[in-house]
């Protein structure tokens, strides 16, 4: 597999810039335009081949996307809705994963191990896709925060589930105590890693008013917290989210100089744009090379069971909060179900499947098919659905 070169990266940046211009004029979701561009690029005789690996997605592109999204979350609303969002993120992922696993086992005849691994990797909504989609539609602040926050949190449940099922596939026996400890270690450890890295860096930032130094320190916070958490098998997504929350709610208001705040925010907006551009173009390029026609039936079944799994997780959990202060509008619940997009996170986990899983190659191809449906069908119809439900404040800027 070829690696990134200056020429290939330059070509991606040029294509992403042109795609952004065209997408806005056609009022199409930017992420969809990027995937189409990636498909076209892969089909050209002079197309470029770039790697799409778990290491690339997790180590390079995911930290800035998570950090930038969390940078704009406010403590008050985040903490107020945390019980609801955590319920959707953790029990919700378990319910959806179990439903998908059962569906793929009984309807497609996958082994329980293969079906369970697929259920876990595809159950969690992808923060990359969700954040990209909701940046392009102007909806109620609470709806956007609920969808984005849940997508950030549910990585913890998916990471634990994927690790546990993988361990069982390797022959390990996992009791309830081990499962509970793994969940606590992943979630609490990820949050602790974010705090441990970001706190000292903000103390350093407090001693300078050089915006270049401030940008550098926030970059270390985003990548450093993610790397530290992943090194100790904690949730890197939760670590970067914590770092972004702390910088956004403490750093930008009390620590970072007034002159530097605009520079820091602008830098992270660009970093997120760059990461989104490369990730979605890579997805498009690799979608073009998947033999989806060979597993068309399994892919169609997977799309249906994934959507149903999402629905049976979201609606009952939201009903539990219907008589509380955290009650969520029924229309919001429809958006949560349809807006639970899949993307780079699911593909990264699929590509990391153990080689001894019987259906490994089929799972990878089906995962690509579900992601393609998510981006093209769900992504393209999201603005329509939000408008239809009367939730659209202002369409694409």
PETARA-V693169 format. One record per residue. RES is the residue in one letter. PHI is phi in whole degrees, 0 to 359 (NA if undefined). PSI is psi in whole degrees, -180 to 180 (none if undefined). D_LAST is the distance of its C-alpha to the last C-alpha in whole Angstrom. Layout:
res=<RES,RES>
phi=<PHI,PHI>
psi=<PSI,PSI>
d_last=<D_LAST,D_LAST>
This chain:
res=<X,X,X,X,X,X,X,X,X,X,X,X,X,X,X,X,X,X,X,X,X,X,X,X,X,X,X,X,X,X,X,X,X,X,X,X,X,X,X,X,X,X,X,X,X,X,X,X,X,X,X,X,X,X,X,X,X,X,X,X,X,X,X,X,X,X,X,X,X,X,X,X,X,X,X,X,X,X,X,X,X,X,X,X,X,X,X,X,X,X,X,X,X,X,X,X,X,X,X,X,X,X,X,X,X,X,X,X,X,X,X,X,X,X,X,X,X,X,X,X,X,X,X,X,X,X,X,X,X,X,X,X,X,X,X,X,X,X,X,X,X,X,X,X,X,X,X,X,X,X,X,X,X,X,X,X,X,X,X,X,X,X,X,X,X,X,X,X,X,X,X,X,X,X,X,X,X,X,X,X,X,X,X,X,X,X,X,X,X,X,X,X,X,X,X,X,X,X,X,X,X,X,X,X,X,X,X,X,X,X,X,X,X,X,X,X,X,X,X,X,X,X,X,X,X,X,X,X,X,X,X,X,X,X,X,X,X,X,X,X,X,X,X,X,X,X,X,X,X,X,X,X,X,X,X,X,X,X,X,X,X,X,X,X,X,X,X,X,X,X,X,X,X,X,X,X,X,X,X,X,X,X,X,X,X,X,X,X,X,X,X,X,X,X,X,X,X,X,X,X,X,X,X,X,X,X,X,X,X,X,X,X,X,X,X,X,X,X,X,X,X,X,X,X,X,X,X,X,X,X,X,X,X,X,X,X,X,X,X,X,X,X,X,X,X,X,X,X,X,X,X,X,X,X,X,X,X,X,X,X,X,X,X,X,X,X,X,X,X,X,X,X,X,X,X,X,X,X,X,X,X,X,X,X,X,X,X,X,X,X,X,X,X,X,X,X,X>
phi=<NA,285,257,296,234,299,295,294,294,298,296,296,295,297,296,295,294,297,296,298,296,294,299,293,290,272,56,253,302,301,297,295,300,293,296,298,298,295,299,296,297,291,274,289,296,253,298,255,250,238,286,232,236,300,297,293,294,286,277,242,265,289,306,293,293,292,299,295,294,290,302,259,278,261,309,306,299,298,289,299,266,300,302,294,294,293,293,294,283,260,301,299,295,297,298,297,296,296,295,296,299,297,297,289,289,278,267,245,66,286,296,300,295,298,294,291,299,295,301,290,289,259,287,285,289,267,299,298,291,296,297,298,293,279,285,258,234,263,235,308,303,292,298,298,295,297,295,290,296,299,293,286,285,288,300,299,295,295,297,295,300,296,294,294,294,298,294,296,297,276,107,281,252,242,272,303,297,294,294,297,296,298,293,297,300,292,281,295,298,297,296,297,297,299,291,296,278,285,305,299,293,291,297,292,297,295,265,220,237,276,295,291,292,297,297,298,294,290,295,297,298,294,281,295,295,297,295,299,296,296,299,261,60,258,275,294,297,293,294,292,297,298,300,295,298,293,296,292,264,245,298,287,262,233,250,292,299,301,290,273,300,297,295,296,297,296,299,287,296,292,300,292,300,297,296,302,301,293,299,287,293,297,300,300,298,278,299,296,257,270,281,299,299,283,232,301,295,298,294,296,296,298,301,293,291,295,294,294,299,297,294,286,271,285,297,296,294,296,297,300,260,294,255,248,292,264,307,240,309,302,295,297,297,299,292,300,291,284,271,280,285,249,193,299,297,296,292,297,291,298,291,266,300,301,293,269,289,307,261,309,295,293,297,300,294,294,299,298,294,296,296,299,298,300,288,281,279,293,297,289,267,302,301,298,297,296,294,297,277,74,253,280,272,195,296,323,292>
psi=<129,155,173,141,167,-40,-47,-40,-41,-40,-41,-42,-41,-46,-42,-37,-46,-40,-39,-43,-49,-43,-42,-38,-35,-2,46,148,133,-40,-38,-43,-38,-42,-41,-41,-40,-40,-47,-40,-39,-28,-12,144,-22,20,162,147,119,151,144,93,162,-41,-41,-47,-48,-39,-24,-51,-31,-44,-48,-33,-44,-46,-46,-39,-44,-24,-28,2,137,141,-51,-63,-36,-49,-36,-44,7,-42,-42,-49,-37,-36,-41,-36,-39,-68,-35,-44,-39,-46,-49,-44,-42,-41,-45,-43,-46,-42,-45,-30,-48,-31,-28,-8,31,154,157,-37,-50,-44,-38,-43,-42,-43,-42,-46,-24,-11,-38,133,153,119,-32,-51,-43,-47,-42,-42,-44,-8,-19,-3,138,107,175,138,-40,-40,-48,-44,-39,-48,-47,-43,-42,-40,-29,-40,-37,-7,-35,-46,-41,-41,-44,-47,-43,-42,-42,-46,-38,-40,-41,-39,-30,-2,1,152,127,116,174,-39,-43,-38,-44,-42,-40,-39,-46,-45,-44,-47,-58,-39,-40,-44,-43,-39,-42,-42,-41,-36,-42,-38,-57,-35,-36,-33,-38,-43,-30,-21,8,156,19,114,-26,-39,-41,-42,-42,-43,-38,-31,-42,-38,-45,-52,-38,-44,-42,-48,-42,-46,-47,-35,-37,19,38,-177,110,-35,-45,-32,-48,-35,-44,-43,-44,-40,-44,-46,-42,-38,-22,-50,-50,-22,-28,-22,-57,138,153,-39,-27,-17,-46,-39,-42,-47,-44,-40,-45,-28,-41,-42,-40,-41,-45,-46,-45,-44,-50,-45,-49,-32,-40,-41,-46,-44,-39,-27,-38,-22,8,132,61,-30,-24,-20,35,-42,-48,-38,-43,-42,-41,-42,-44,-48,-32,-43,-43,-40,-40,-42,-44,-10,-43,-52,-48,-40,-42,-34,-35,-27,7,-25,15,177,-14,11,139,134,140,-35,-36,-38,-38,-41,-37,-41,-54,-27,6,73,152,154,-128,-35,-45,-40,-38,-43,-38,-43,-17,7,141,145,-19,4,123,-42,23,-54,-38,-38,-43,-47,-43,-37,-42,-38,-44,-41,-42,-45,-43,-47,-47,-49,-57,-43,-43,-32,-6,-50,-39,-46,-45,-40,-42,-36,-3,29,-5,123,-40,117,-180,131,none>
d_last=<38,37,35,32,33,31,31,29,27,26,26,23,21,21,20,17,16,17,15,12,12,13,11,8,10,12,9,11,11,12,15,16,16,18,20,21,21,24,26,26,27,30,31,31,35,34,31,31,33,31,32,31,33,33,34,31,28,30,31,28,25,25,26,23,20,22,23,19,18,21,21,18,21,23,27,27,25,25,29,29,28,29,32,30,28,31,33,30,30,33,35,33,33,36,36,34,36,39,38,36,40,42,40,40,44,45,43,43,46,45,47,46,45,43,41,41,39,36,36,35,33,31,31,29,25,23,21,20,18,17,16,14,13,12,10,7,8,8,12,15,16,19,18,16,19,21,20,19,22,25,23,24,28,29,29,33,34,33,35,38,38,38,41,43,43,43,46,48,48,49,52,51,52,50,51,49,49,48,45,44,45,43,40,41,41,38,36,38,38,35,34,37,36,33,35,38,36,33,36,38,35,34,37,37,34,35,38,36,33,32,29,29,32,30,27,30,31,28,28,31,30,28,30,33,33,32,35,37,36,36,39,41,39,37,34,32,28,30,31,28,26,29,28,25,26,28,27,24,26,29,28,25,27,31,31,29,30,27,27,26,23,20,22,22,19,17,20,19,16,17,20,17,15,19,20,18,18,22,22,20,22,25,25,24,27,30,29,30,33,34,37,35,37,40,39,37,39,38,34,34,36,34,31,32,34,31,29,32,33,29,30,34,32,29,31,34,33,31,34,36,34,33,36,35,32,30,30,27,25,26,23,22,25,24,20,22,24,22,19,22,21,24,24,25,27,29,30,31,33,34,35,37,39,43,45,48,45,47,43,41,40,40,37,35,35,34,32,30,30,28,26,25,25,23,20,20,21,20,17,16,17,15,12,15,18,15,15,19,20,18,16,12,11,8,6,4,0>
